[in-house]
Amino acid sequence: MGTAERLTKCLSKLDHINDMLHLQQIQAQMIKTALDQTKSAVDRLVAFSAVSDHGDLNYACSILNHVLNPTLFLWNTIIRGFSRSREPEKTFIWYSNMVNGDFLADKFTFPFLLKACSRLFDLRKGQQVHCQIIKFGPSADAHIDSSLLHLYTSCGELKLAKIIFDELGHKSVVYWNSMISGCVKSGSRFREALQYFHEMRLAHENADKFSLVSVASACGNIGALVLGRWVHCIVYKHGYCGVVPLGNALVDMYGKFGIMEDAFKVFDEMSVRDVVSWSAMIDVCATHGCGLRALDVLAEMERAAIVPDDMTFTSLLCACSHGGLLQQGKMWFDRMTSEYGVESKIQHFGCMVDLLGKAGQLKEAYRLIKEMPMEPDAAIWRSLVGACLFHGNLGLAELAAGHLLRSLDPIDSGDLVMISNVYARLGRWDDVERLRRGAASPGETSILMPPIRRQVMDIREPRGCSLARRVRILAEAWEEMEMDILETISETRFMSLGYCYEGSEHEGQKQGFRFEMAMPDVDSSVLRISMMKMR
């Protein structure tokens, strides 16, 4: 048999490799017949070893190290393999080896490098790759542009992503998806995500399943029910019902809308469910205080032979906490580690502290905090302080408040108010004053997260006005302002009302009140407590 025939037979076998043992047997025949340096055969050996789900990346590297004249294709294959592996940081070691071997990166190399940067969330290294693209890369390449957008959106640099996006000529659905997904993943730019989606449709680009996943998530986070329903209709129309991530997104969306019936309907209609699907459904039950129903979903999950993960148990323990299911919560917290081997994380401890605190088992909650293998965060101490205040255990509340103040996490306005309440109930007025002075400017006691707008009304009454009359004046003033407030505030988490009394010893002078409403702008969270003396 001639060399050409042996090579053809060898390549035919390489096309049907299904595991590494088979590959090694074929490679042994190649070495025996002196075909181990043949370019086409080596390319297939390295490609299977580096990229296949049944391959071995380290074995691919050893093959490359024994090739006398490696090609750029082989280097790119190894770099591609590491960019999608569990060790993406090694991508740059092999890229450096490639450059040191006098090879220049091409349009196939850069997307793999950018993918590794995205997976590592390494913006600095990604920008270095971007500089090399400008210096050595092609002037325009769809895969490189898409990878750059994915890098910057993954790292939260949406301004840089927008600069690249705006410079693109024809924008395919892949580019639009990168911007929409990036806005959603930022955790705050949901309206901007929907604006990109609207512009995409105006540009006559049809949404695909990836677009709809991001849009459904954005709708759920801002309460856009009508658009969310429309997304659900598109899913049915285009036959995307079997797409698991889309089903998960719709379950989460309806859960955030508070429509549990539709969430369960979508969940029941899913032909395939992964662990995220079950976790999302349990989380919906937890959000709405349906603890027993969450336990039923978990039981069904076990019957379906789906192994719960740490997110599943976070949702489950949260459901037990909201539903007051103390014994079930304790049982599942123990089973999580003993039976399922899931390591307890800080969110699991947080749920248990909240559960024990609501049940009044404050000492056990404090003991659990002290036994945590990691440093408790502000959320855990905050939960314990609130539980102690509710159950009247001021001693433990004072202890937990001290830990909360010393926490490395940022202290927000709600924490200061709660700690101030602890000190006030203990009669520690100097500490109350110290907290308030630390949070406000002179002459004003306030906890402020700007921006705010104020509506002020001065009310004058003759001297000698009774307390009942003053209260009625304030009530009437509130009614006059209420309609305007409701028209100007779309999302209000906190509103506060303050007034102060102005009097004078001089006969005939008027006395009255300064009536002040602190009104948050749209999408801001403000808590303002004001008692300002008029001048």
FENTAJO-V227139 format. One record per residue. RES is the residue in three letters. NEAR is the number of other ideal C-beta (glycine too) atoms within 12 Angstrom. Layout:
RES/NEAR
RES/NEAR
This chain:
MET/11
GLY/10
THR/15
ALA/14
GLU/13
ARG/22
LEU/27
THR/18
LYS/21
CYS/34
LEU/25
SER/16
LYS/25
LEU/31
ASP/19
HIS/15
ILE/26
ASN/17
ASP/18
MET/24
LEU/15
HIS/22
LEU/34
GLN/21
GLN/19
ILE/34
GLN/33
ALA/17
GLN/23
MET/30
ILE/20
LYS/13
THR/22
ALA/14
LEU/31
ASP/24
GLN/23
THR/27
LYS/21
SER/23
ALA/36
VAL/37
ASP/29
ARG/34
LEU/46
VAL/40
ALA/29
PHE/34
SER/37
ALA/41
VAL/27
SER/26
ASP/15
HIS/17
GLY/32
ASP/24
LEU/34
ASN/21
TYR/26
ALA/37
CYS/30
SER/18
ILE/36
LEU/35
ASN/19
HIS/20
VAL/26
LEU/14
ASN/16
PRO/28
THR/24
LEU/25
PHE/26
LEU/40
TRP/39
ASN/34
THR/37
ILE/44
ILE/44
ARG/35
GLY/37
PHE/35
SER/37
ARG/25
SER/29
ARG/15
GLU/19
PRO/30
GLU/21
LYS/25
THR/41
PHE/31
ILE/21
TRP/39
TYR/35
SER/17
ASN/22
MET/32
VAL/20
ASN/12
GLY/21
ASP/11
PHE/25
LEU/21
ALA/31
ASP/25
LYS/24
PHE/28
THR/39
PHE/39
PRO/35
PHE/37
LEU/48
LEU/48
LYS/34
ALA/37
CYS/36
SER/36
ARG/27
LEU/27
PHE/21
ASP/24
LEU/23
ARG/15
LYS/26
GLY/38
GLN/22
GLN/20
VAL/37
HIS/31
CYS/16
GLN/25
ILE/31
ILE/17
LYS/14
PHE/20
GLY/27
PRO/20
SER/13
ALA/18
ASP/20
ALA/21
HIS/26
ILE/34
ASP/35
SER/32
SER/37
LEU/46
LEU/42
HIS/34
LEU/40
TYR/35
THR/40
SER/29
CYS/29
GLY/21
GLU/29
LEU/30
LYS/19
LEU/24
ALA/40
LYS/24
ILE/17
ILE/33
PHE/33
ASP/17
GLU/16
LEU/25
GLY/12
HIS/14
LYS/27
SER/25
VAL/28
VAL/26
TYR/37
TRP/38
ASN/34
SER/39
MET/45
ILE/45
SER/40
GLY/38
CYS/35
VAL/38
LYS/31
SER/27
GLY/16
SER/18
ARG/29
PHE/33
ARG/26
GLU/30
ALA/39
LEU/34
GLN/23
TYR/39
PHE/40
HIS/22
GLU/20
MET/31
ARG/21
LEU/12
ALA/18
HIS/13
GLU/23
ASN/19
ALA/33
ASP/26
LYS/28
PHE/30
SER/40
LEU/41
VAL/36
SER/40
VAL/44
ALA/50
SER/40
ALA/40
CYS/35
GLY/39
ASN/31
ILE/31
GLY/22
ALA/26
LEU/20
VAL/14
LEU/31
GLY/37
ARG/23
TRP/23
VAL/35
HIS/34
CYS/18
ILE/29
VAL/33
TYR/20
LYS/14
HIS/19
GLY/11
TYR/29
CYS/24
GLY/17
VAL/28
VAL/25
PRO/29
LEU/38
GLY/37
ASN/36
ALA/40
LEU/45
VAL/46
ASP/36
MET/42
TYR/36
GLY/37
LYS/30
PHE/30
GLY/19
ILE/25
MET/26
GLU/18
ASP/25
ALA/39
PHE/28
LYS/20
VAL/39
PHE/37
ASP/18
GLU/21
MET/30
SER/15
VAL/20
ARG/28
ASP/25
VAL/28
VAL/29
SER/39
TRP/39
SER/35
ALA/42
MET/46
ILE/48
ASP/38
VAL/40
CYS/37
ALA/38
THR/30
HIS/28
GLY/21
CYS/31
GLY/33
LEU/22
ARG/30
ALA/43
LEU/28
ASP/22
VAL/37
LEU/38
ALA/19
GLU/23
MET/32
GLU/21
ARG/11
ALA/19
ALA/11
ILE/24
VAL/20
PRO/35
ASP/24
ASP/24
MET/26
THR/37
PHE/42
THR/33
SER/43
LEU/49
LEU/45
CYS/38
ALA/38
CYS/40
SER/38
HIS/28
GLY/31
GLY/21
LEU/33
LEU/25
GLN/18
GLN/27
GLY/39
LYS/23
MET/21
TRP/39
PHE/35
ASP/19
ARG/23
MET/34
THR/18
SER/13
GLU/15
TYR/25
GLY/14
VAL/26
GLU/17
SER/28
LYS/24
ILE/24
GLN/31
HIS/38
PHE/37
GLY/32
CYS/40
MET/45
VAL/43
ASP/39
LEU/40
LEU/36
GLY/38
LYS/30
ALA/26
GLY/19
GLN/26
LEU/33
LYS/23
GLU/23
ALA/42
TYR/30
ARG/17
LEU/31
ILE/36
LYS/21
GLU/15
MET/23
PRO/15
MET/17
GLU/17
PRO/31
ASP/27
ALA/29
ALA/26
ILE/36
TRP/42
ARG/36
SER/38
LEU/47
VAL/45
GLY/31
ALA/34
CYS/38
LEU/30
PHE/23
HIS/22
GLY/15
ASN/27
LEU/23
GLY/19
LEU/32
ALA/37
GLU/27
LEU/26
ALA/38
ALA/39
GLY/21
HIS/31
LEU/37
LEU/28
ARG/18
SER/24
LEU/13
ASP/19
PRO/16
ILE/28
ASP/24
SER/28
GLY/26
ASP/32
LEU/35
VAL/31
MET/33
ILE/42
SER/36
ASN/27
VAL/39
TYR/28
ALA/23
ARG/24
LEU/25
GLY/12
ARG/21
TRP/14
ASP/14
ASP/24
VAL/24
GLU/16
ARG/18
LEU/31
ARG/29
ARG/19
GLY/20
ALA/27
ALA/23
SER/14
PRO/11
GLY/15
GLU/21
THR/28
SER/31
ILE/33
LEU/26
MET/23
PRO/17
PRO/16
ILE/28
ARG/21
ARG/28
GLN/26
VAL/22
MET/24
ASP/19
ILE/31
ARG/19
GLU/25
PRO/17
ARG/19
GLY/14
CYS/22
SER/12
LEU/13
ALA/10
ARG/19
ARG/26
VAL/17
ARG/17
ILE/27
LEU/29
ALA/19
GLU/18
ALA/29
TRP/25
GLU/16
GLU/17
MET/27
GLU/19
MET/12
ASP/17
ILE/24
LEU/15
GLU/12
THR/21
ILE/27
SER/17
GLU/18
THR/23
ARG/20
PHE/25
MET/30
SER/27
LEU/28
GLY/27
TYR/28
CYS/26
TYR/23
GLU/23
GLY/19
SER/13
GLU/8
HIS/9
GLU/10
GLY/10
GLN/15
LYS/19
GLN/26
GLY/26
PHE/35
ARG/27
PHE/32
GLU/33
MET/33
ALA/35
MET/31
PRO/28
ASP/19
VAL/19
ASP/21
SER/24
SER/24
VAL/32
LEU/27
ARG/35
ILE/28
SER/31
MET/21
MET/26
LYS/18
MET/24
ARG/7
